[in-house]
Amino acid sequence: MSSLYLHIPFCSRKCPYCDFFSQVGSQQQINDYVELLILNLQILKRDDSHPTPLNTIFFGGGTPSLLSVEQVGDILNKVAQTYGIASDAEITLEANPGTVNFEQLRGYYQAGINRLSLGIQSLNDQKLQLLGRIHSSSQARECIIAARAAGFENLSLDLMFALPDQDLLSLEEEISALLSFAPEHISLYGLSFEEGTEFYRQLQSGKLTACEENLYTEQYQLLHRQLVCAGFEHYEISNFARSDRRCHHNQVYWKREDCLAVGAGGHSFISRKWGTRWHIPENLQSYKEALWGGNNPAEKLETYHQQGAMKEFVYLALRTSDGVDLQEFEQKFNLPLQQVFPDALDKTRNYLDLPLTSGYCRFNLNGWLLYDHLISHFL
């Protein structure tokens, strides 16, 4: 697998819960940034022997749908010239309702985007206002319909839960409404209050209250039941897919496979030896200066030794329904999982699904609910 991530750090408005690197940008800033991305691709290829062609490409953000059709097409043409794109490559673009129309979506599709990820977040106008989204529930519905009309047959929809004052009935109604559009993929995110965000400040001041733990659990279990009953595979903590519609790009991350990145804030992983991670600083000025100087803006974040690689392999694999393939683990690291993590396996055994008897080690649903706590035993 050979993959590329492109980070687009611009939004129409900064959402109060978001801690990703993004900012409100002018059209001129966006235009200049596209030129920098193309330059980044050229310099990255000069310094890297990454295998080609690419199997997955992902435009993430931020709000990539602030790019014009022509800009997306120019970037994909440069990617094709520089690295090559496999004929069956999965090419995803994140888009937000309120930033696109049918003509733009049709243009993206014709430019080569074949998987669209829509940031719906809610189909309740009151909740959308609370979340600081620029679209209404009717615009969200219209955007989904427009995406289908534009030709997209691989559609992912994002929905947030555990919102303030959200009860089980209203959440059930929202997911039912989302299912009526028959998406191929759904990503569900429980609201978190990340330090540095506006929501975190409101939580600290008492203006907002976090979802109570038991209600969070009930909402997560409800969503799991509804989506599994609707024919979805719950293949990762936050992700559900129809048959053969898993997000291949995200699976690259969870399997510790090679992924290059361009754009300020992007992260790369090269799997040679025990693996190396790189990141591009979240600073547009330094990004521009590095590229204009002919330099690769990426900085080495971490070079792994065997122990670190084993820990991260398990950390990522246990996020997924596939879990840790015991044979694969032993082939990669020349050690059995049971020998490397005996104490961790013992402390988490009540949350492991058929532990070690099926050739896989995986968390059950309750294990995923306690993932952050349980995974600490492996780290």
N, C-alpha and C positions, 0 to 999 in steps of 0.2 A: 504494500500500500504506500502510495506517495501522495502527499496532500499539501494544500496551501491555504492559509488563513489570511484575509485582508481586513485590517481593522479600520473602520470609518468612524472617527471620534466626534461626529457632529450630530446635533439634535435640534429640532425646532424649539424645544423647551426641555430643561433639565427636570426629570421626574424626581420628586422629593424622597423616594426610597432607593434611588439608583446610586451604587458606588462604583460602577464601571467608569473607565476613563472616557468622558464625553463632555462636550460643551456646545453652547449655541454658537453657530458659525455663520458668517456672511457667505453669499454666493461666491464672492471673489476668493475667500479662504478655501472654500470647497474646490473651486477650479484649480487653485494653486496646489492643493493637497493631491488631487488626482495626478498632476504632473510629477509630484514627489513619489507617489506610489509606483509609477512607471519607471522612474529612475531607480527606486529601491529594488525593483525586480531585476534590473540590469546589473546592478552592483552585487546583489545577492548571488546571482548566477555566476558572476566572475569569481566569487570567493567560495563557492560550494560545488560539490560533486554529487548533488542530490539526484537520485534516479528519476528518469522520466519515462513515459509521460505521467501527468498528474491524474490520479483517480478520483480525488475529491477537491473541490474548491468551495470556500465559505466566505461570503461577505458578511461580516458581523460589525456590531457597533455598540453604542451609537445607533444611528438610523441610516443604514446604507441606501434606503429608498429616497434619500435626499439627493443622491447622484442621478443625473439625467440618463436616459437610455443610451445616448451617445457616449457618455463617460464610462458606463458599464461595458459597452461594446468595445471601446478603446482599450480598457484594462484587460478584458478577456482576449482580445487580439494580441496584446503584448505578452500575456501569459502563454498563449499558444505558440508564439514565435520563440519565446525564451525557454520554455520547459516542455511544451507539447501537452495536449489534453487527450486523455483516452476517449475513445469513441463512446464508451458507456459511462463516462464520468458523471458523478453526482455534483451539480453546481447549485449551491444554495445562496439565496439572498434574503436577509432579514428586512422586513418592510413593516411600516406602521400605518394603520388606517389614518386617514387625514393627510397623508403625504403622497398618496398615489391615486390615480384614476385608471379607468379601463385602458386608455391609449398607452399610458406609461407601463402598465403591467403587460400588455400585449408586446410592447417594445422590448421589455426585459426578456420575455419568453423567446422572442425572435433573435435576440442577441446571444442566447445560449443558456440563460438561467432555466433550469428544469425542476428546481425544488424551491418553493416559496415558504418562508417562515413568517407568519403574521403575528405581530404583538397585540393580540386582542385584549388580554389581561382581564377584562370583565365585559359582560353584556348587560350591566346594570349602570344606568347613567349616574346615579348617586355615587357608586363606587368608583367609576371612572373619574369623576370630579375630585374625589378624595385622593386618588392616585396621581392626580396632576396630568392625566392624559389629555391630548389635544383633540381626541375624537369622541363621538357619541356612540351609543350602542347601535343606532341605526346606521351610522357610517361604518361601523365594524361589520355589520351584516352585509351591507352593500359592497364592501371591499372583498369579502369572501366570495360573493356571487360574481363580482367582476374578475377575480382571479381565475375562477373556473371558466368563465366566458373567454378569458384571454388564452386559455389552453393548458393551464397548470393541472397536471394529474397527480402531482405529489405535493400535497399541501399540509403544512404543519401549523397548528394553532396554539398560542400560548394563553394560559389562564392562571391567574393568581388566586390563592385561597388564604384562609386564616386572616382575613381582613377585619378591621375593627367593626364590631356589631354585625358580623356576618353569621347567620345561623345555618343550620343544616338544610332547612327547607329551601332557602334562597340559593344556596350553593347547588343543591340538587337540580333546581330549575335551570340554573346557568349551564351546568354541564349537559343537561338534556337538550337545551337550546343549541349548544355547541355541536353536539352529536348529530343534530338534524341536518347539518351541512356535510356530513359524511367525510370528515378529514381523514387523511392517511396516517396522520401523526398528531399527537397532543403532548405538549409539555406543561407540567403543572408545577407552580412555584409557591411555596408557603411564604407569606410576607415576613421578611426579617428586617431588623432595625440595625443597619450597619453604621458604625461610628463614622462621623463626618458628614452624614446625610441629614437633610432637613427633618426627616421622620425620626431619626435618632434624637435630635434636639427636642422635638415635640414629645417624644417618649420620656426624656429626662425631665422635662418641665411639667409633665402630667397632662398635656393636651391630648395625647394619644395613649391608648392602653393596648398592650400586646395580647394576642389571642391566648386564652387560658390553655394550659398544656393538655388537659383531657379533651377539650373541644378541638384542639389541633389534631389530636389522634383520631377523634371521631370523623373529622372532615377528611383526613387522609385516607382512612379506611373506607369511607363512603365513596370517594372518588375512585379508589382501586376497584371496589365492587362494581360500580356502574360501568367503568370502562372495560373491565374484563368480561362482564356480561354482554357488553356491546361488541365483543370480538377483538378487543385490543390485547396485545401482549405488553405486560408491565415489565419492560426489559432493562430499565435503569431506575434509580430512586425516583427521578422526576419525569421520566419519559415513557410514553405508551405508543405502540405502533401497530398498524395492521400487518398482516402477514407480508414479509419481505419488504417492509417499509421503514425499518430502523434507519436512523440517521447514520450513514456510513462515516461521515466526517467525524462526528462525536465519538464513534467507536474507535477511531484512530487514537484519540486521546486516551480512552479507557484501556486500550491494549498496549500503550507505550510504543506506538509505531511512529515513524518519521512524519513530522509536519513542519513545514517552513511557514514563516509569517512575515508579512510586510505591514507597515503602518505603525505610527506611534502607539505604544501600548500593546503591540503584538508579542506573542510568545512562541518560540520555536522549540522543537525537541528533535534531537538527532540520536538514534538508537545505537550507534557504533559503540563498541566495548560495552560499558554498563550504562551509557546514556549521558547526554549533556543537554542542559536547558539554557536557552538564550532569551533575553527580553529586550525590547526596544523601549527606552525611557518614555514616560508619559509626558512628553514636553515637545510641543510642536516646533518651538524655536530651535532647540538642540537637534531635533530630527532634520529640519531643513538645513542647518549648518553642516551636519555630518554628511548629508547627501550631496550638497553643493561642493563640499570639499573632496568628493569622490570616495568617501569612506562608508563602510557598512555601519549603520547606526546601532546594530544589535550589540549587547553586552552579555558576557557569559554570566549566567545566574547560578548554575550549579553543575559540577561534574561529579557523577555518581561513582561510588565504589560498590562492590557486590552487595554489601549489607543494605546500603541505601536503596539500591535498585530492587532488591527483594521486598523491602518494606513498601516502596511505591507501587510495585507490581500488585501486591495484595491490596493495598489501599484503594487502587483504582478498580481492580477486578471485583472487589466485594460491593462496589456500587451497582453492579450489573446482575441480572438474573442468571447469566452464564456462570458467574463466580470464578473461582480459581480452578483451572484445570490442573489437577495434581500431576499428571504426566508431563504436561507442558512446563510446569514450574520446575520439576526435577530436571528436565532436559535443558532448560535455560541456565539453571544455577548449580547443577550437579549435586543438589541436596534435596531431600524430600521435605515438603512443607511441615510435616509433623515434627521433624527434627529441628527445624529453624524456629518455629513458633509454638512450642508445646504449651507454654503457660497461657498464651493468648487464646489458643484453641480451647483450652480447658475453661477459661473464664467466660468465653462467649458461646459455649456449647449449647446452651438453652435457646440460642437465637440462630443456630445454624440449621439449615434445611438438609436433612439426611447427611449429617457430617461424615465425610471421608468414605462413605460406603458406595457412592455412585460414581466415584472418580472425580467429583467436584466438591468444592467447599464454597457454600453460598449462604448469605443471610436470608432469613425468612422476612415476611412483611414487618413483624415487630422488630426484627433486627435493623431494618432500614429506618424505622422510626427512631431508634436509638443509635443510629450509625455513628454520629460524632463521638459519642461516649465509647461505644464498643471498639471502634477502629483504633482508639488510642492505645489499646493493649498490644497492637501490632507495630506501633511506631516507636 
